[in-house]
Amino acid sequence: MKKILAVTFIFALMALSAFAEPVKHEQCYTISELTELDKEDVAGGKGTLHGEFAFVRDNARDEDAIKEIGFMTLNHGAFIGLHEHKDNEDAYLILSGTGLFTDGEGNAWIVKPGDMTIARPGQWHGLANLYADELVFLDIIAKNPAADLEALKANPTPQYFPAEKLFDKNVEHAGGTGEGTLYGKFAFRREQATEAQAIKEIGLMTLKPGDSIGLHKHDANEDTYIILAGTGTFTDGEGNEFIVGPQSVTIAVAGESHALKNTGTEDLVFIDLIAQNHALKK
């Protein structure tokens, strides 16, 4: 795994990123291809936020809806300060440990594995680890440049989705040619999303051994599969196949195709997040 440790390297990276050309995402990042980057006292918080990133927002293209995906860790006593998202959206999806999630209305919730949270434009959030074990979560940032920000701010959506309140929706022959059943537990789905929202859908998905999502194309939106458990084969739009396991990140942007099959002996469990940049022509 690539690692950035020295403070001097971090400052150099920050300086270079200001001049870096935006780059197109790869379609698959295995755990060995993630880049480690630590941030201190994030958003006025305290302590180290440790990150392992597939890609970061600094190098995102204007047309990309999903700007950043990282596996993040807060140790005991560390926290991300309460902060507002002005024009992008940020989802924290809890993987392990226990934390305290806060919003801008003074609400606070104890969050545990399986809980999902989001801050859309005009909303605030913060996250703290007040407990002994590491707090590990996915951090996914997306942006829809065509969004009516004032309309979003005037019509706030829920920010906290506890695991026990996720709703079930299963799909047979997913992707049109898939095998078996794709089991899903969702915070929300694209059918209820507004055009202004960047993140349209977040689900915790399961494929049983031998089951699959068939190869299919995303014409207008972006779809990321982030593997949490199990082993599978991911196929990109060029027909290349990749063995994926825990902490593999895959993505199909507008115009790309992808497929996923459980080739292991245990359940293949993954996050499925769909986002869209409505500034792109459909």
Phi, psi and omega in degrees: 000133179294144184220135176244110188248310187291143179300323180298323178293322180296316178296322178295318179299317180297320180293317181291325184297332181294336182249357184292141175285138175302144182235147177284139177300147160289165178270344180215131175234116175275170185303325181290345182260359177287151180250127180275136177208125179259143177234143183253139171050052187295131177055038181080012179278206184219139174089189186263131169257108181272130182233145172234107194252140166284314175202160184237160186296334183300332183251012180286149175277158179302324185281347180289130174279314178272115187265332188202138174223124179215149169266119189245151179225131171245126175277171180307129178090347180272149177207154172266125183293156177296125183212156182263144171258114187276318184222004176232180182234146186221122179250130170253121180242114189283128182255319178204158183087186181227138181218179176239115179259133180235150175245183183279358180261007180088005178277148177220139180227141169282124184248143183225175181307133181097342178287146181233141179224160179208148169234119177263173181308132182090351179259156181246155171201159175209162183213133183229145172254105179259009189241171189288320185280157174301143173256114183246133183209156171274138176239116183235123181247134179223161182211139174242098184298340181274000185293144170276097187296323180294322178294321178296316181294329181282344182230069184295148179252164176304149182249343186235128181231095181293151184305321184287348179257359175296145182254149184274139167207119181252150182233131175269140177053051182302144183077004178093325183233013180289165180252138174076209187245135170260112181270135182224143171236121193243144166283315176199160182235163186299334182297332181261357184286150174268164180294331182288332184287136178281310180274115186266334189201138172225125180220150171260114192248152177222131169246127176285160179309130180090343181276162187206162166255123183291159178297126181211156185256143173258109184282321187233333184250180179240147185221124178244134171252122181242111190282131179252327182204152178092184181226139180209181175241123177259135178243129179266183185290347178263003180087004177286141180247141181228136172280124182240148178212195182309132181074014167281141179237127177235155181207146170235118177271176181305128181096351181256160179245158175200163178209160181212136178226140173278107180256008181260193182253356179240169178303139172262112186247132184206156171274135175241114179238129180247133178222162181212139172257105184284357175286342177282145176287137179278000000 
